[in-house]
Amino acid sequence: MSRNPGPTLPEAGAIDDVAADWLLQSSQPDFSPAQAQALADWLDAAPAHRAAYDNLAALMQDLRRIPRAHLEPDTQAQPHPRPRKTRPACMRRLRQLLLPTPSTRRPLFACMAFSFLVTAIAGYIWHQYEYPQFQASYATGVGEQERIVLPDGSVIVLDSATRLTATTYARHRKIVLEDGQAWFEVVPDPARPFTVRTPVLQATVLGTQFAVRYSTTGVAPGRAGVAVATGKVAVAPTRTWWPDWPWITPAGDTLTTGMRASLAPGQSRLTFSRIAPESIANWRHGRITFEDTPLTQAIEEFQRYAPVQVTVASTAVSSLRIGGSFNSKDFDNFAHLLPRMLPVQLRQTDQGLEIRSR
């Protein structure tokens, strides 16, 4: 049977379907030069075409990394409600898509691919990985800190103004850090990786001590960071378009003791640096550390621990940079040290303290 040169241009909303069709056709051994040219023309026709194709190619690459055992029915698993049509037929077809052999490789087009992926994977993942054994949300107010112990014995210390959700499953453990920063002491369990996810950066470990920060206020707002005190931590940008399945580890970098990484929103490359392990998460000991930090951000960081009545007179003053370690609950002492460190002067007003240029 002859193969069509390729799919026709899609109507609105069908770009993903056409991209999947092209991806499947291009993987066949008899993919012709004419088809290759047609694919190139389609990719060049619109930026959305190439974006859809690249996203699906990355998705398929991740799916092929699923261990073979995860594509077989688990006869030992405890029964839970799940879509009845996901197995065995759909799972066998999913195996053919992800692990093709010469005898089973067939031209599978977009509708079939997405149908099998959505039904089979969703049912299987929900049953095996997304049935929570424990789930709880925690939040601290301004000036508060909290130490919690998870059912597996892992310890989390929440800093001031921090929100997170902890969930444990049969085969993995997951923390979603919404805002703030936290310290983690993870009990080793190779069968259940421990992942901390922020909107920007995620970290995965088996057992270690490390700190994670993602704050919308204070120092470097919106930027996520991970620092390792002991052990190893794998870090990677958070994928917003793909679920954080524990057995598909995103390509990333490994941090060891005394290393830290950070990532700002919209960036794809992490920034790495060294840090003394004993100084990691020194907020646990009531300290704030600034490293070439804009004065405005330093003041906002103090406001994460206590209300501060202060104004900065000009943008020139607010952009002055400061460094050092300070008591997180003693802003007055910090303020009175400023004239010694920066070309500023303090003035008391009815609205509070004013910092202005001298």
Phi, psi and omega per residue, in radians:
M1 nan 2.296 -3.139
S2 -1.368 2.576 -3.131
R3 -1.699 2.438 3.081
N4 -1.101 2.593 3.109
P5 -0.966 -0.485 3.128
G6 2.809 3.023 -3.124
P7 -1.248 2.691 3.099
T8 -1.397 2.857 3.117
L9 -1.048 2.411 -3.038
P10 -1.418 2.744 2.906
E11 -1.406 3.033 -3.123
A12 -1.008 2.382 3.113
G13 1.531 -0.081 -3.079
A14 -1.904 0.153 -3.078
I15 -1.071 -0.734 -3.135
D16 -1.083 -0.674 3.127
D17 -1.097 -0.788 -3.130
V18 -1.165 -0.688 3.108
A19 -1.068 -0.709 3.114
A20 -1.156 -0.691 3.110
D21 -1.054 -0.804 3.127
W22 -1.103 -0.726 -3.116
L23 -1.071 -0.735 -3.136
L24 -1.236 -0.722 3.131
Q25 -1.125 -0.702 -3.088
S26 -1.206 -0.271 3.125
S27 -1.488 -0.113 -3.106
Q28 -1.411 2.551 -3.108
P29 -1.146 -0.411 -3.105
D30 -1.729 0.400 3.092
F31 -1.117 2.047 -2.949
S32 -1.527 2.819 3.054
P33 -1.011 -0.620 3.119
A34 -1.126 -0.703 3.091
Q35 -1.153 -0.703 3.134
A36 -1.063 -0.705 3.110
Q37 -1.179 -0.693 3.114
A38 -1.114 -0.678 3.087
L39 -1.106 -0.783 3.126
A40 -1.054 -0.713 3.119
D41 -1.106 -0.717 -3.127
W42 -1.154 -0.725 3.130
L43 -1.112 -0.629 -3.110
D44 -1.403 -0.207 -3.044
A45 -1.213 -0.528 -3.109
A46 -2.796 2.483 3.102
P47 -1.006 -0.569 -3.133
A48 -1.129 -0.529 3.122
H49 -1.127 -0.862 -3.107
R50 -1.156 -0.662 3.131
A51 -1.093 -0.767 3.132
A52 -1.127 -0.741 -3.131
Y53 -1.128 -0.787 -3.128
D54 -1.126 -0.711 3.120
N55 -1.100 -0.752 -3.139
L56 -1.203 -0.624 3.101
A57 -1.102 -0.723 3.097
A58 -1.159 -0.681 3.115
L59 -1.066 -0.820 -3.130
M60 -1.135 -0.620 3.109
Q61 -1.105 -0.713 3.090
D62 -1.150 -0.741 -3.111
L63 -1.091 -0.605 -3.139
R64 -1.240 -0.200 3.095
R65 -1.530 -0.056 3.084
I66 -1.124 2.234 3.098
P67 -0.968 2.546 -3.108
R68 -0.990 -0.625 -3.104
A69 -1.085 -0.471 -3.122
H70 -1.351 -0.159 3.102
L71 -1.718 0.028 3.109
E72 -1.809 2.594 3.062
P73 -1.034 2.425 3.117
D74 -1.682 1.736 -3.066
T75 -1.295 -0.253 -3.116
Q76 -1.600 -0.182 -3.058
A77 -1.190 2.586 3.074
Q78 -1.240 2.465 -3.096
P79 -1.217 2.347 3.010
H80 -2.381 2.714 3.082
P81 -1.035 2.387 3.109
R82 -2.769 2.830 3.101
P83 -1.005 2.187 -3.012
R84 -1.255 -0.408 -3.054
K85 -1.590 0.108 -3.104
T86 -1.374 -0.333 -3.120
R87 -2.588 2.648 0.070
P88 -1.578 -0.341 -2.983
A89 -1.058 -0.848 -3.093
C90 -1.156 -0.637 3.136
M91 -1.173 -0.629 3.087
R92 -1.151 -0.681 3.109
R93 -1.180 -0.625 3.079
L94 -1.095 -0.705 3.073
R95 -1.045 -0.707 -3.135
Q96 -1.127 -0.605 3.137
L97 -1.264 -0.768 -3.046
L98 -1.517 -0.539 -3.101
L99 -2.222 1.112 -3.056
P100 -1.214 2.617 3.032
T101 -2.186 2.896 -3.129
P102 -0.965 -0.532 -3.076
S103 -1.527 -0.289 -3.076
T104 -1.959 -0.205 -3.121
R105 -1.146 2.175 -3.139
R106 -2.417 2.729 3.062
P107 -1.219 1.871 3.121
L108 -1.843 2.173 -3.065
F109 -1.678 3.059 -2.922
A110 -0.977 -0.804 -3.058
C111 -1.083 -0.715 3.119
M112 -1.172 -0.765 -3.094
A113 -1.046 -0.876 -3.108
F114 -1.187 -0.620 3.128
S115 -1.073 -0.864 -3.123
F116 -1.170 -0.719 -3.122
L117 -1.081 -0.834 -3.065
V118 -1.164 -0.855 -3.061
T119 -1.285 -0.843 -3.070
A120 -1.224 -0.860 -3.093
I121 -1.185 -0.762 -3.104
A122 -1.051 -0.800 3.123
G123 -1.120 -0.757 -3.107
Y124 -1.187 -0.775 -3.116
I125 -1.131 -0.760 3.133
W126 -1.025 -0.751 -3.084
H127 -1.203 -0.779 -3.005
Q128 -1.548 -0.576 -2.939
Y129 -2.162 -0.449 -2.988
E130 -1.873 0.430 3.057
Y131 -1.790 1.720 -2.994
P132 -1.189 2.383 3.012
Q133 -1.557 -0.472 3.141
F134 -2.681 2.443 3.084
Q135 -2.668 2.343 3.111
A136 -2.723 2.589 3.084
S137 -1.918 2.507 -3.109
Y138 -2.296 2.582 3.114
A139 -2.639 2.445 3.060
T140 -2.029 2.562 3.097
G141 -1.515 -3.129 3.114
V142 -1.094 2.200 3.131
G143 1.495 -0.006 -3.125
E144 -1.791 2.662 2.964
Q145 -2.383 2.642 -3.089
E146 -2.494 2.417 3.074
R147 -1.909 2.194 3.132
I148 -2.184 2.659 3.104
V149 -2.105 2.139 3.133
L150 -1.345 2.856 -3.132
P151 -0.976 -0.482 -3.135
D152 -1.482 -0.011 -3.141
G153 1.689 -0.158 3.097
S154 -1.144 2.535 -3.080
V155 -1.954 2.396 3.041
I156 -2.207 2.290 3.037
V157 -1.975 2.075 -3.141
L158 -1.604 2.334 3.055
D159 -1.422 3.104 3.088
S160 -0.994 2.522 3.065
A161 0.916 0.913 -3.100
T162 -2.163 2.452 3.086
R163 -2.275 2.327 3.061
L164 -2.693 2.829 3.069
T165 -2.173 2.297 3.128
A166 -1.943 2.289 3.129
T167 -2.385 2.324 3.063
T168 -2.064 2.460 -3.139
Y169 -2.166 3.094 -3.134
A170 -1.113 -0.554 -3.031
R171 -2.169 0.101 3.033
H172 -2.877 2.881 3.131
R173 -2.210 2.381 -3.011
K174 -2.382 2.346 3.029
I175 -2.086 2.291 3.031
V176 -1.922 1.928 3.130
L177 -1.607 1.919 -3.084
E178 -1.457 -0.671 -3.135
D179 -2.871 2.563 3.096
G180 1.798 -2.629 3.128
Q181 -2.646 2.701 -3.065
A182 -2.607 2.716 3.094
W183 -1.920 2.400 -3.064
F184 -2.180 2.314 2.975
E185 -2.106 1.740 -2.946
V186 -1.655 2.236 3.047
V187 -1.269 2.217 -3.114
P188 -1.072 2.355 3.059
D189 -2.776 1.580 -3.090
P190 -0.987 -0.463 -3.120
A191 -1.378 -0.223 -3.108
R192 -2.388 1.544 3.095
P193 -1.010 2.658 -3.100
F194 -1.988 2.046 -3.069
T195 -2.055 2.329 2.998
V196 -1.958 2.155 -3.030
R197 -2.068 2.278 2.983
T198 -2.051 2.982 3.100
P199 -1.091 -0.282 -3.055
V200 -1.991 -0.716 -2.972
L201 -2.388 2.565 3.047
Q202 -2.295 2.618 -3.115
A203 -2.244 2.428 -3.127
T204 -2.232 2.310 -3.117
V205 -2.443 2.917 2.975
L206 -1.814 -0.683 3.104
G207 -3.009 2.108 -3.078
T208 -3.048 -3.119 3.027
Q209 -2.144 2.210 -3.097
F210 -2.771 2.947 3.132
A211 -2.205 2.559 3.115
V212 -2.278 2.393 3.103
R213 -2.260 2.373 2.929
Y214 -2.644 1.821 -3.087
S215 -2.234 2.419 3.110
T216 -1.495 -0.061 3.095
T217 -2.321 2.974 3.085
G218 1.427 -2.567 -3.083
V219 -1.177 2.271 3.102
A220 0.817 1.099 -3.107
P221 -1.036 2.374 3.133
G222 1.493 -0.186 -3.122
R223 -1.586 2.393 3.125
A224 -1.808 2.551 -3.134
G225 -2.510 2.609 3.087
V226 -2.284 2.341 3.088
A227 -2.297 2.344 -3.027
V228 -1.858 2.157 3.092
A229 -1.567 -0.721 3.061
T230 -2.549 2.627 3.065
G231 1.509 -2.735 -3.109
K232 -2.280 2.528 3.127
V233 -2.381 2.265 3.051
A234 -1.585 2.233 -3.110
V235 -2.132 2.569 3.134
A236 -2.795 2.703 3.034
P237 -1.040 2.508 3.096
T238 -1.267 2.283 3.105
R239 -1.597 1.938 -3.128
T240 -1.382 -0.327 -3.068
W241 -1.715 0.053 -3.069
W242 -2.505 2.296 -3.080
P243 -1.087 2.629 -3.097
D244 -1.492 1.204 3.108
W245 -1.217 2.314 -3.009
P246 -1.183 -0.419 -3.099
W247 -1.669 0.120 2.937
I248 -2.065 1.671 -3.115
T249 -1.473 2.078 -3.141
P250 -1.040 2.542 3.059
A251 -1.057 2.281 -3.083
G252 -2.795 -2.655 -3.096
D253 -2.220 2.705 -3.139
T254 -1.857 2.203 3.067
L255 -1.732 2.456 3.054
T256 -2.019 -3.114 -3.080
T257 -0.905 2.272 3.109
G258 1.449 0.182 3.106
M259 -1.932 2.667 3.043
R260 -2.487 2.710 3.138
A261 -2.413 2.611 3.106
S262 -2.494 2.774 -3.113
L263 -2.621 2.324 3.113
A264 -1.675 2.708 3.108
P265 -0.986 2.396 3.117
G266 1.508 -0.159 3.118
Q267 -1.653 2.737 3.113
S268 -2.046 -0.246 -3.139
R269 -1.888 2.300 -3.141
L270 -1.387 2.664 3.037
T271 -1.830 2.274 -3.061
F272 -2.005 2.606 3.079
S273 -2.757 2.971 3.096
R274 -1.761 2.655 3.115
I275 -2.623 2.491 3.088
A276 -1.155 2.169 -3.082
P277 -0.937 -0.632 -3.091
E278 -1.235 -0.266 -3.136
S279 -1.679 -0.032 -3.138
I280 -1.210 2.351 3.126
A281 0.951 0.798 -3.134
N282 -1.245 -0.053 2.990
W283 -1.092 -0.380 3.080
R284 -1.116 -0.393 -3.131
H285 -1.890 0.330 3.063
G286 1.350 0.465 -3.112
R287 -2.071 2.590 2.992
I288 -2.084 2.314 3.134
T289 -2.032 2.243 3.091
F290 -1.974 2.429 3.095
E291 -2.271 1.734 -3.117
D292 0.909 0.839 -3.046
T293 -1.671 2.340 3.049
P294 -1.002 2.483 -3.069
L295 -1.005 -0.701 -3.140
T296 -1.047 -0.765 3.123
Q297 -1.162 -0.615 3.105
A298 -1.106 -0.736 3.115
I299 -1.129 -0.749 3.115
E300 -1.091 -0.584 3.104
E301 -1.142 -0.725 3.064
F302 -1.068 -0.616 -3.122
Q303 -1.206 -0.240 3.038
R304 -1.256 -0.295 -3.066
Y305 -1.935 -0.404 3.122
A306 -2.898 2.628 3.092
P307 -1.076 2.367 -3.122
V308 -2.242 2.150 3.103
Q309 -1.699 1.632 -3.094
V310 -2.632 2.549 3.050
T311 -2.254 2.643 3.096
V312 -1.915 2.251 -2.941
A313 -1.233 -0.495 -3.049
S314 -2.663 2.828 3.097
T315 -1.164 -0.511 3.112
A316 -1.103 -0.683 3.108
V317 -1.268 -0.734 -3.094
S318 -1.108 -0.452 -3.109
S319 -1.541 -0.099 3.066
L320 -1.065 2.500 -3.044
R321 -1.891 2.600 -3.027
I322 -2.422 2.701 3.086
G323 -2.470 2.798 3.124
G324 2.307 3.038 3.133
S325 -2.011 2.332 -3.027
F326 -2.400 2.767 3.057
N327 -1.214 2.139 -3.035
S328 -1.158 -0.331 -3.085
K329 -1.955 0.317 3.137
D330 -2.273 1.230 -3.135
F331 -1.167 -0.575 -3.111
D332 -1.041 -0.742 3.127
N333 -1.138 -0.720 3.093
F334 -1.035 -0.799 -3.102
A335 -1.094 -0.721 -3.102
H336 -1.277 -0.274 3.056
L337 -1.474 -0.312 -3.048
L338 -0.998 -0.793 -3.129
P339 -1.066 -0.357 3.105
R340 -1.428 -0.373 -3.052
M341 -1.862 -0.447 -3.055
L342 -2.334 2.774 3.100
P343 -1.369 1.132 -3.098
V344 -2.304 2.890 3.013
Q345 -2.368 2.720 -3.100
L346 -1.841 2.521 3.118
R347 -2.476 2.220 3.137
Q348 -1.500 2.233 3.130
T349 -2.170 3.077 3.104
D350 -1.130 -0.448 -3.127
Q351 -1.558 -0.055 -3.118
G352 2.173 -2.706 -3.084
L353 -1.456 2.402 3.067
E354 -2.060 2.318 3.092
I355 -1.877 2.120 -3.084
R356 -2.362 2.860 -3.131
S357 -1.235 2.586 3.102
R358 -1.922 nan nan
